[in-house]
Amino acid sequence: MKKILIIYAHPAQSRSVMNKALREAVEDMENVTVNDLYALYPDFIIDVKREQALCLEHDVIIFQHPFYWYSTPAILKEWQDLVLEHGWAYGSKGKTLEGKIFFQTITAGGDESTYQKKGFNQFDLCELTTPFQAMAKLCSLYWLPPYAILGIHRGVEEDRIRFFAEEYRRTLCALRDERLNLKAASKHQYLNKNLDKVIERPE
Ligand SMILES: Cc1cc2nc3c(=O)[nH]c(=O)nc-3n(C[C@H](O)[C@H](O)[C@H](O)COP(=O)(O)O)c2cc1C
């Protein structure tokens, strides 16, 4: 069984619909840890040793967050700046994270038609996350494409919320139980683009 760490960053948890639903769908799972950065560090003073120890204890690291200004909420940048130290996460002696799986779970207001070369946002969401792909490479992490939930505005229908929450749980169960074909998943634009093809031996 793989141990999964969700580094969760939502600055307005009480107003969240989608991230809250995704989180609630998985936080009771065995071998899943939800590490809520804004709840833990409201003053942005991150406990680097604690965060590094958590990373060390897990096999999968997920950054889960809403898409803010084509990137992450601010605390995740602070987390990267402080936790991913030279000699620990990267550099000739920094191999602590080597081989761990990394991906982002991103919710965004813009729908898929806007995240196209010719669409309103000019780039697809996977392209916009290339700094995280580069981060993964530098830290010798095994990068997977983002788990993307697009077109999330206020007033999103209950059945869509339930669907996305169930799909997220199904994915994390498969990943934890080593039933997710990593090679196949890494070829898709989004990790959740064709889940039936990447999840093996469904429960
Ligand atoms: C400060 C801020 C910046 C945002 N930037 C983007 C953005 O760059 N692209 C986008 O598609 N949506 C953007 N959004 C919309 C959020 O991504 C969307 O509301 C969120 O993913 C919904 O998830 P939640 O219900 O968990 O809050 C932004 C929202 C806020 C408040």
The ligand as an SDF file (V2000), in Angstrom:
LIG
                    3D

 31 33  0  0  0  0  0  0  0  0999 V2000
   -8.0720   34.9670   -6.2140 C   0  0  0  0  0  0  0  0  0  0  0  0
   -8.6700   34.0440   -7.2230 C   0  0  0  0  0  0  0  0  0  0  0  0
   -7.9860   33.7710   -8.3840 C   0  0  0  0  0  0  0  0  0  0  0  0
   -8.5210   32.8890   -9.3330 C   0  0  0  0  0  0  0  0  0  0  0  0
   -7.8110   32.6300  -10.4670 N   0  0  0  0  0  0  0  0  0  0  0  0
   -8.3190   31.7600  -11.3780 C   0  0  0  0  0  0  0  0  0  0  0  0
   -7.5630   31.4480  -12.5650 C   0  0  0  0  0  0  0  0  0  0  0  0
   -6.4630   31.9370  -12.8060 O   0  0  0  0  0  0  0  0  0  0  0  0
   -8.1370   30.5840  -13.4430 N   0  0  0  0  0  0  0  0  0  0  0  0
   -9.3590   30.0020  -13.2350 C   0  0  0  0  0  0  0  0  0  0  0  0
   -9.7990   29.2190  -14.0780 O   0  0  0  0  0  0  0  0  0  0  0  0
  -10.0730   30.2600  -12.0930 N   0  0  0  0  0  0  0  0  0  0  0  0
   -9.5800   31.1150  -11.1710 C   0  0  0  0  0  0  0  0  0  0  0  0
  -10.2780   31.3620  -10.0180 N   0  0  0  0  0  0  0  0  0  0  0  0
  -11.5080   30.5770   -9.7220 C   0  0  0  0  0  0  0  0  0  0  0  0
  -11.1810   29.4170   -8.7530 C   0  0  0  0  0  0  0  0  0  0  0  0
  -10.1850   28.5750   -9.2780 O   0  0  0  0  0  0  0  0  0  0  0  0
  -12.4330   28.5980   -8.4390 C   0  0  0  0  0  0  0  0  0  0  0  0
  -13.3510   29.4550   -7.8370 O   0  0  0  0  0  0  0  0  0  0  0  0
  -12.1200   27.4220   -7.5140 C   0  0  0  0  0  0  0  0  0  0  0  0
  -11.2950   26.4940   -8.1630 O   0  0  0  0  0  0  0  0  0  0  0  0
  -13.3750   26.7060   -7.0600 C   0  0  0  0  0  0  0  0  0  0  0  0
  -13.0100   25.7570   -6.0600 O   0  0  0  0  0  0  0  0  0  0  0  0
  -13.5640   25.8750   -4.5460 P   0  0  0  0  0  0  0  0  0  0  0  0
  -15.0610   25.6420   -4.6010 O   0  0  0  0  0  0  0  0  0  0  0  0
  -12.8750   24.8230   -3.7730 O   0  0  0  0  0  0  0  0  0  0  0  0
  -13.2250   27.2660   -4.0420 O   0  0  0  0  0  0  0  0  0  0  0  0
   -9.7860   32.2730   -9.0890 C   0  0  0  0  0  0  0  0  0  0  0  0
  -10.4760   32.5700   -7.9070 C   0  0  0  0  0  0  0  0  0  0  0  0
   -9.9360   33.4490   -6.9960 C   0  0  0  0  0  0  0  0  0  0  0  0
  -10.7260   33.7610   -5.7290 C   0  0  0  0  0  0  0  0  0  0  0  0
  1  2  1  0
  2  3  1  0
  2 30  2  0
  3  4  2  0
  4  5  1  0
  4 28  1  0
  5  6  2  0
  6  7  1  0
  6 13  1  0
  7  8  2  0
  7  9  1  0
  9 10  1  0
 10 11  2  0
 10 12  1  0
 12 13  2  0
 13 14  1  0
 14 15  1  0
 14 28  1  0
 15 16  1  0
 16 17  1  0
 16 18  1  0
 18 19  1  0
 18 20  1  0
 20 21  1  0
 20 22  1  0
 22 23  1  0
 23 24  1  0
 24 25  2  0
 24 26  1  0
 24 27  1  0
 28 29  2  0
 29 30  1  0
 30 31  1  0
M  END
$$$$
